[in-house]
Every structure is written in structure tokens, then in C-alpha cells.
Amino acid sequence: MSIKIIKKGLSDSIQDYGRYGYQHLGIQPSGSMDFFSAWLANKILGNDLNNPVVELHFPSSQILFENNYTICITGANFVPVLNEKSIELNEPIQVHKNDVLSMLQPIKGRTSYVGINAKLNEPHWLGSHSYSKQTILKDQQFNFSDNNSSQAIDISQTTVSKSNKSLIEEVQKLVFDHNSPIRLIPGPSWSLLTDSSLTALLKKSFTITSQANRMGFNLMGTKLNLNVQNNFLSSAVTRGTLQLLPNGEIIVLMADHQTIGGYANLGQIILVDLPRFAQFKNGQSFNFELTSLEKASQLYRNIYEKFQH
């Protein structure tokens, strides 16, 4: 085997971009909550962007490496240490057999990612290794390809390229800018909001509650109301959908969301803002802002193209 979990974390898992194309069968995509940071780890390591990563939440799993690898840690700063010595984020790091990776404390962000310069040799389902409701357990082992080759050592000894440094800076701004509003596109129930609720949604701040997990983030703020009864036929939902609950509160669906829902669909957080939203901690306050589908598409294309170069 290649890595072993010697201490269980809160809700850690193996994730890639997810399994899309099966929601009509009731199968949610899952995938990395902050997919920009997951992509960044793979980009720095020279992996395919969709290579599986370990997604960590705090308190995090403790990982024993049973082979030599080059790894890269991105996303939230949980103060990573290798054999009790501090290591850098967003840098290729050489690990050796019997090295232990731990996370000490949550300084910034909600989810951290450990990329490994190796192939995960584990069964996948519907083209994806992403876990859904299953989390990593103590003593669980994962078989990554043997990477004792000089390739891993060469990668770890090279400096991050100028293009990657620029990408790291841009991803950091996109993911950890907690002052800019979260942009959304109106959904099918947007026009059903009362005038006062519409004003509150766009002018008042909302706060992430402790009821926040990979399925959805519940928000605390001004209670919203519709001009009609909040009772709709179930329809398709996706990551970033804002659902209005019967009590007037909002839940934002996240990576492990259900595939259909019967609550009012107020709108959709744009793709480029979802990784930032996913890094919000409990208690984080923010505002919403409207944008257009065209603008949302252009923003996403801009950053995606940079990952491809």
C-alpha cells in the first residue's frame, strides 16, 4: 500500500472533479468542494487536473506515507507539518517512506487539499474516485503507484514556474477574498420573492451557520418570503443552488447535494465563486450580488484557460 490513515479526521475524503452525467439517475456528482485549490495542487505537481486528491477538513486526518512521493498542499492553511516540521503550502514537497503529515490548527479557510504525484490505483465508480457520504477511516490505506523514481525527486527540486506562481496568486485571490460579494444568477423562483425579500437578499448580509457540510451550507439572515406558497414540484438542482426553506431561511447546495428538490430555487452561485464560498468558515458573513450568465461564463473560461496552459 502507499498511504495509510493513522488518525481519523472530521470528514476527510478522496475527491476528484466528480462524476457528472448521472444526476438524472439520482447520483450526485460530489467532487472537491474547492475545485480550484484541488486543480492547483495537481497543476503544480504536473498531474492531470482531475487527479484524485485528499480533501481535508479540520481536525484533519494524519497521513503516513509508505513510499516516496512528491506532494503539494493547497487550499486552507491548517499549518501542515511533516514529521513535526513545518512545510510550505503551494509548493512541491518531497516525502519519504514513513514520513507523517499532520495539520496543527485552522488558520485560514475550510478545506485543504493534498495532491500526490502518483496515480491512485483504487477502483472507481462511474469514472470518478470521489467519495460521496463516505469518509476516510483510521487505518484505511490507499494504493498509489510506486513513485520512487527520479521523476518525483526532480519535480520536488524544481522551483515553481513563473506561470504557476501567477496562477497561485490568482487562485489565492479568487478563493480567499472574503470581502467581495458572492455573485449569483437568478433562478426560476426569483420573480416570486416579495419586494422586501428581494431587497433583503441583495442588500443585507448573510452568515454561514454551524449547519454547514458537504451537502449544503445553511445561512442565517433576514427571513425571506414568496408571493406564493413555498410548495413546488421537485425539479433539478445542482451545486450552488439557493433553495428557500419553508421557514424563510436559505440553504446553498454543495458538492454532495441531492439531485432534485422541492423548495423554491432562488438562484445559482456562479462557478468561479463556488470555491471561495466553499472556503467560508462557520460564522463568515457575506453579501450576494447579481450577475449575468454571460459574465459568469466568461469569468470561468478565463481562469479555466489559465489552468490549461
One Martini backbone bead per residue (centre of mass of N, CA, C, O) as a GRO file, in nm:
protein
  309
    1MET     BB    1   0.104   0.030   0.004
    2SER     BB    2   0.107   0.404   0.037
    3ILE     BB    3  -0.126   0.512   0.229
    4LYS     BB    4  -0.201   0.598   0.580
    5ILE     BB    5  -0.445   0.619   0.829
    6ILE     BB    6  -0.363   0.709   1.173
    7LYS     BB    7  -0.583   0.951   1.178
    8LYS     BB    8  -0.891   1.065   1.213
    9GLY     BB    9  -1.101   1.280   1.078
   10LEU     BB   10  -1.387   1.446   1.040
   11SER     BB   11  -1.437   1.466   0.680
   12ASP     BB   12  -1.260   1.297   0.494
   13SER     BB   13  -1.147   1.261   0.140
   14ILE     BB   14  -1.177   1.146  -0.183
   15GLN     BB   15  -1.108   1.364  -0.472
   16ASP     BB   16  -1.242   1.498  -0.758
   17TYR     BB   17  -1.449   1.648  -0.985
   18GLY     BB   18  -1.641   1.408  -1.057
   19ARG     BB   19  -1.976   1.266  -1.150
   20TYR     BB   20  -2.095   1.332  -1.451
   21GLY     BB   21  -2.422   1.236  -1.602
   22TYR     BB   22  -2.621   1.111  -1.333
   23GLN     BB   23  -2.862   1.284  -1.215
   24HIS     BB   24  -3.107   1.135  -1.357
   25LEU     BB   25  -3.035   0.882  -1.141
   26GLY     BB   26  -2.956   1.018  -0.848
   27ILE     BB   27  -2.645   1.105  -0.891
   28GLN     BB   28  -2.411   1.268  -0.743
   29PRO     BB   29  -2.104   1.419  -0.810
   30SER     BB   30  -1.938   1.567  -0.622
   31GLY     BB   31  -1.630   1.655  -0.518
   32SER     BB   32  -1.454   1.923  -0.484
   33MET     BB   33  -1.520   2.202  -0.320
   34ASP     BB   34  -1.229   2.330  -0.400
   35PHE     BB   35  -1.134   2.303  -0.722
   36PHE     BB   36  -0.902   2.504  -0.754
   37SER     BB   37  -0.709   2.382  -0.536
   38ALA     BB   38  -0.700   2.100  -0.656
   39TRP     BB   39  -0.586   2.182  -0.928
   40LEU     BB   40  -0.330   2.322  -0.821
   41ALA     BB   41  -0.187   2.077  -0.709
   42ASN     BB   42  -0.169   1.934  -0.988
   43LYS     BB   43  -0.026   2.154  -1.147
   44ILE     BB   44   0.237   2.165  -0.976
   45LEU     BB   45   0.288   1.839  -1.028
   46GLY     BB   46   0.191   1.756  -1.331
   47ASN     BB   47  -0.094   1.677  -1.336
   48ASP     BB   48  -0.389   1.601  -1.376
   49LEU     BB   49  -0.651   1.788  -1.271
   50ASN     BB   50  -0.827   1.508  -1.194
   51ASN     BB   51  -0.662   1.413  -0.981
   52PRO     BB   52  -0.666   1.271  -0.697
   53VAL     BB   53  -0.746   1.391  -0.370
   54VAL     BB   54  -0.708   1.509  -0.042
   55GLU     BB   55  -0.969   1.600   0.168
   56LEU     BB   56  -0.954   1.846   0.429
   57HIS     BB   57  -1.065   1.872   0.760
   58PHE     BB   58  -1.121   2.026   1.071
   59PRO     BB   59  -0.998   1.783   1.198
   60SER     BB   60  -0.732   1.597   1.065
   61SER     BB   61  -0.574   1.376   0.913
   62GLN     BB   62  -0.321   1.127   0.946
   63ILE     BB   63  -0.035   1.070   0.732
   64LEU     BB   64   0.117   0.779   0.597
   65PHE     BB   65   0.408   0.714   0.419
   66GLU     BB   66   0.512   0.414   0.220
   67ASN     BB   67   0.644   0.617   0.017
   68ASN     BB   68   0.780   0.799  -0.230
   69TYR     BB   69   0.694   1.154  -0.274
   70THR     BB   70   0.516   1.412  -0.432
   71ILE     BB   71   0.371   1.697  -0.284
   72CYS     BB   72   0.068   1.912  -0.243
   73ILE     BB   73  -0.052   2.198  -0.061
   74THR     BB   74  -0.382   2.333  -0.052
   75GLY     BB   75  -0.569   2.591   0.046
   76ALA     BB   76  -0.606   2.562   0.346
   77ASN     BB   77  -0.460   2.672   0.657
   78PHE     BB   78  -0.339   2.406   0.888
   79VAL     BB   79  -0.051   2.372   0.946
   80PRO     BB   80   0.173   2.197   0.806
   81VAL     BB   81   0.339   1.882   0.896
   82LEU     BB   82   0.658   1.706   0.875
   83ASN     BB   83   0.764   1.556   1.129
   84GLU     BB   84   0.708   1.840   1.290
   85LYS     BB   85   0.765   2.008   1.025
   86SER     BB   86   0.734   2.274   0.852
   87ILE     BB   87   0.535   2.345   0.557
   88GLU     BB   88   0.450   2.440   0.246
   89LEU     BB   89   0.245   2.598   0.043
   90ASN     BB   90   0.234   2.565  -0.296
   91GLU     BB   91   0.449   2.319  -0.290
   92PRO     BB   92   0.683   2.098  -0.364
   93ILE     BB   93   0.705   1.788  -0.170
   94GLN     BB   94   0.921   1.570  -0.019
   95VAL     BB   95   0.853   1.231   0.053
   96HIS     BB   96   0.904   0.959   0.276
   97LYS     BB   97   0.932   0.682   0.416
   98ASN     BB   98   0.742   0.731   0.718
   99ASP     BB   99   0.610   0.980   0.682
  100VAL     BB  100   0.426   1.250   0.858
  101LEU     BB  101   0.110   1.407   0.819
  102SER     BB  102   0.003   1.719   0.964
  103MET     BB  103  -0.247   1.923   1.139
  104LEU     BB  104  -0.272   2.189   1.372
  105GLN     BB  105  -0.437   2.457   1.251
  106PRO     BB  106  -0.696   2.686   1.173
  107ILE     BB  107  -0.632   2.979   0.992
  108LYS     BB  108  -0.742   2.927   0.681
  109GLY     BB  109  -1.024   2.808   0.603
  110ARG     BB  110  -1.188   2.473   0.531
  111THR     BB  111  -1.013   2.339   0.287
  112SER     BB  112  -0.777   2.084   0.216
  113TYR     BB  113  -0.503   1.977  -0.012
  114VAL     BB  114  -0.363   1.656  -0.127
  115GLY     BB  115  -0.125   1.610  -0.353
  116ILE     BB  116  -0.010   1.340  -0.581
  117ASN     BB  117   0.264   1.208  -0.774
  118ALA     BB  118   0.020   0.990  -0.855
  119LYS     BB  119  -0.162   0.697  -0.898
  120LEU     BB  120  -0.474   0.577  -0.829
  121ASN     BB  121  -0.518   0.221  -0.730
  122GLU     BB  122  -0.848   0.236  -0.743
  123PRO     BB  123  -1.161   0.196  -0.750
  124HIS     BB  124  -1.409   0.314  -0.965
  125TRP     BB  125  -1.709   0.523  -1.022
  126LEU     BB  126  -1.820   0.650  -1.296
  127GLY     BB  127  -1.520   0.787  -1.342
  128SER     BB  128  -1.480   0.811  -1.015
  129HIS     BB  129  -1.324   0.869  -0.680
  130SER     BB  130  -1.545   1.004  -0.539
  131TYR     BB  131  -1.679   1.072  -0.259
  132SER     BB  132  -1.959   1.098  -0.063
  133LYS     BB  133  -2.060   0.983   0.249
  134GLN     BB  134  -1.776   0.891   0.271
  135THR     BB  135  -1.507   0.844   0.497
  136ILE     BB  136  -1.213   0.844   0.631
  137LEU     BB  137  -1.033   0.594   0.802
  138LYS     BB  138  -0.882   0.433   1.028
  139ASP     BB  139  -0.634   0.236   0.861
  140GLN     BB  140  -0.661   0.334   0.592
  141GLN     BB  141  -0.577   0.244   0.250
  142PHE     BB  142  -0.379   0.368  -0.037
  143ASN     BB  143  -0.307   0.297  -0.379
  144PHE     BB  144  -0.022   0.414  -0.512
  145SER     BB  145   0.198   0.461  -0.726
  146ASP     BB  146   0.517   0.404  -0.768
  147ASN     BB  147   0.749   0.696  -0.675
  148ASN     BB  148   1.082   0.629  -0.665
  149SER     BB  149   1.159   0.803  -0.877
  150SER     BB  150   1.326   1.072  -1.022
  151GLN     BB  151   1.080   1.240  -1.092
  152ALA     BB  152   0.994   1.326  -0.810
  153ILE     BB  153   1.264   1.461  -0.730
  154ASP     BB  154   1.277   1.668  -0.958
  155ILE     BB  155   1.017   1.816  -0.891
  156SER     BB  156   1.095   1.899  -0.592
  157GLN     BB  157   1.362   2.074  -0.700
  158THR     BB  158   1.184   2.263  -0.834
  159THR     BB  159   1.061   2.550  -0.921
  160VAL     BB  160   0.815   2.752  -0.951
  161SER     BB  161   0.676   2.875  -1.202
  162LYS     BB  162   0.570   3.169  -1.324
  163SER     BB  163   0.289   3.070  -1.411
  164ASN     BB  164   0.222   2.935  -1.137
  165LYS     BB  165   0.255   3.183  -0.960
  166SER     BB  166   0.027   3.340  -1.095
  167LEU     BB  167  -0.191   3.128  -1.036
  168ILE     BB  168  -0.170   3.126  -0.732
  169GLU     BB  169  -0.249   3.422  -0.691
  170GLU     BB  170  -0.528   3.403  -0.827
  171VAL     BB  171  -0.649   3.179  -0.651
  172GLN     BB  172  -0.620   3.325  -0.381
  173LYS     BB  173  -0.811   3.557  -0.458
  174LEU     BB  174  -1.062   3.386  -0.531
  175VAL     BB  175  -1.074   3.212  -0.248
  176PHE     BB  176  -0.977   3.458  -0.013
  177ASP     BB  177  -1.205   3.668  -0.077
  178HIS     BB  178  -1.414   3.811   0.187
  179ASN     BB  179  -1.532   4.098   0.057
  180SER     BB  180  -1.666   3.994  -0.174
  181PRO     BB  181  -1.926   3.911  -0.337
  182ILE     BB  182  -2.166   3.677  -0.413
  183ARG     BB  183  -2.244   3.550  -0.718
  184LEU     BB  184  -2.560   3.554  -0.904
  185ILE     BB  185  -2.827   3.376  -1.064
  186PRO     BB  186  -3.132   3.372  -1.145
  187GLY     BB  187  -3.410   3.188  -1.076
  188PRO     BB  188  -3.733   3.059  -1.108
  189SER     BB  189  -3.811   3.212  -0.807
  190TRP     BB  190  -3.729   3.512  -0.808
  191SER     BB  191  -4.013   3.653  -0.892
  192LEU     BB  192  -4.155   3.545  -0.605
  193LEU     BB  193  -4.045   3.757  -0.448
  194THR     BB  194  -4.065   3.987  -0.246
  195ASP     BB  195  -3.962   4.303  -0.231
  196SER     BB  196  -3.828   4.286   0.053
  197SER     BB  197  -3.668   4.021  -0.005
  198LEU     BB  198  -3.505   4.120  -0.246
  199THR     BB  199  -3.363   4.344  -0.092
  200ALA     BB  200  -3.235   4.165   0.129
  201LEU     BB  201  -3.067   3.974  -0.054
  202LEU     BB  202  -2.892   4.236  -0.177
  203LYS     BB  203  -2.835   4.411   0.113
  204LYS     BB  204  -2.796   4.184   0.304
  205SER     BB  205  -2.646   3.984   0.526
  206PHE     BB  206  -2.486   3.662   0.555
  207THR     BB  207  -2.450   3.348   0.748
  208ILE     BB  208  -2.266   3.088   0.841
  209THR     BB  209  -2.347   2.802   0.980
  210SER     BB  210  -2.311   2.499   1.157
  211GLN     BB  211  -2.496   2.391   0.908
  212ALA     BB  212  -2.216   2.278   0.749
  213ASN     BB  213  -2.153   2.093   0.447
  214ARG     BB  214  -2.127   1.896   0.163
  215MET     BB  215  -2.440   1.939   0.105
  216GLY     BB  216  -2.473   2.217   0.287
  217PHE     BB  217  -2.540   2.574   0.347
  218ASN     BB  218  -2.653   2.741   0.606
  219LEU     BB  219  -2.836   3.045   0.653
  220MET     BB  220  -2.812   3.362   0.819
  221GLY     BB  221  -3.098   3.592   0.819
  222THR     BB  222  -3.322   3.726   0.651
  223LYS     BB  223  -3.635   3.655   0.610
  224LEU     BB  224  -3.802   3.502   0.345
  225ASN     BB  225  -4.053   3.572   0.084
  226LEU     BB  226  -4.339   3.479  -0.091
  227ASN     BB  227  -4.623   3.520  -0.306
  228VAL     BB  228  -4.623   3.215  -0.255
  229GLN     BB  229  -4.626   2.903  -0.191
  230ASN     BB  230  -4.374   2.680  -0.060
  231ASN     BB  231  -4.476   2.463  -0.323
  232PHE     BB  232  -4.303   2.235  -0.522
  233LEU     BB  233  -4.196   2.074  -0.768
  234SER     BB  234  -3.964   1.869  -0.841
  235SER     BB  235  -3.626   1.970  -0.927
  236ALA     BB  236  -3.344   2.056  -1.051
  237VAL     BB  237  -3.018   2.052  -0.901
  238THR     BB  238  -2.712   2.216  -0.779
  239ARG     BB  239  -2.428   2.349  -0.735
  240GLY     BB  240  -2.528   2.661  -0.582
  241THR     BB  241  -2.810   2.636  -0.497
  242LEU     BB  242  -3.086   2.834  -0.392
  243GLN     BB  243  -3.282   2.750  -0.116
  244LEU     BB  244  -3.611   2.795   0.010
  245LEU     BB  245  -3.730   2.758   0.304
  246PRO     BB  246  -4.020   2.754   0.492
  247ASN     BB  247  -3.866   2.949   0.720
  248GLY     BB  248  -3.689   3.163   0.521
  249GLU     BB  249  -3.437   3.008   0.464
  250ILE     BB  250  -3.110   2.936   0.340
  251ILE     BB  251  -2.977   2.693   0.108
  252VAL     BB  252  -2.663   2.581  -0.007
  253LEU     BB  253  -2.556   2.379  -0.239
  254MET     BB  254  -2.327   2.116  -0.261
  255ALA     BB  255  -2.140   1.851  -0.365
  256ASP     BB  256  -2.362   1.643  -0.200
  257HIS     BB  257  -2.612   1.688  -0.342
  258GLN     BB  258  -2.901   1.664  -0.448
  259THR     BB  259  -3.085   1.634  -0.760
  260ILE     BB  260  -3.357   1.714  -0.615
  261GLY     BB  261  -3.617   1.974  -0.546
  262GLY     BB  262  -3.905   2.142  -0.358
  263TYR     BB  263  -3.781   2.414  -0.346
  264ALA     BB  264  -3.711   2.723  -0.392
  265ASN     BB  265  -3.537   2.864  -0.674
  266LEU     BB  266  -3.344   3.154  -0.662
  267GLY     BB  267  -3.045   3.045  -0.750
  268GLN     BB  268  -2.692   3.084  -0.875
  269ILE     BB  269  -2.384   3.024  -0.812
  270ILE     BB  270  -2.106   3.088  -0.951
  271LEU     BB  271  -1.837   2.901  -1.031
  272VAL     BB  272  -1.602   3.108  -0.950
  273ASP     BB  273  -1.736   3.130  -0.638
  274LEU     BB  274  -1.751   2.843  -0.504
  275PRO     BB  275  -1.468   2.807  -0.372
  276ARG     BB  276  -1.498   3.048  -0.180
  277PHE     BB  277  -1.754   2.955  -0.038
  278ALA     BB  278  -1.626   2.678   0.059
  279GLN     BB  279  -1.411   2.848   0.257
  280PHE     BB  280  -1.616   2.920   0.449
  281LYS     BB  281  -1.677   2.974   0.766
  282ASN     BB  282  -1.819   2.966   1.042
  283GLY     BB  283  -1.955   3.303   1.062
  284GLN     BB  284  -1.947   3.400   0.784
  285SER     BB  285  -1.989   3.702   0.615
  286PHE     BB  286  -2.211   3.814   0.341
  287ASN     BB  287  -2.284   3.900  -0.001
  288PHE     BB  288  -2.496   3.953  -0.262
  289GLU     BB  289  -2.476   3.938  -0.634
  290LEU     BB  290  -2.561   4.024  -0.942
  291THR     BB  291  -2.550   3.842  -1.255
  292SER     BB  292  -2.456   3.704  -1.555
  293LEU     BB  293  -2.417   3.444  -1.763
  294GLU     BB  294  -2.200   3.569  -1.942
  295LYS     BB  295  -2.007   3.656  -1.716
  296ALA     BB  296  -1.973   3.382  -1.581
  297SER     BB  297  -1.851   3.235  -1.827
  298GLN     BB  298  -1.603   3.420  -1.868
  299LEU     BB  299  -1.469   3.383  -1.590
  300TYR     BB  300  -1.430   3.077  -1.615
  301ARG     BB  301  -1.266   3.066  -1.876
  302ASN     BB  302  -1.024   3.232  -1.783
  303ILE     BB  303  -0.925   3.030  -1.557
  304TYR     BB  304  -0.924   2.763  -1.713
  305GLU     BB  305  -0.710   2.841  -1.927
  306LYS     BB  306  -0.477   2.872  -1.719
  307PHE     BB  307  -0.475   2.568  -1.638
  308GLN     BB  308  -0.402   2.467  -1.943
  309HIS     BB  309  -0.093   2.612  -1.955
   0.00000   0.00000   0.00000
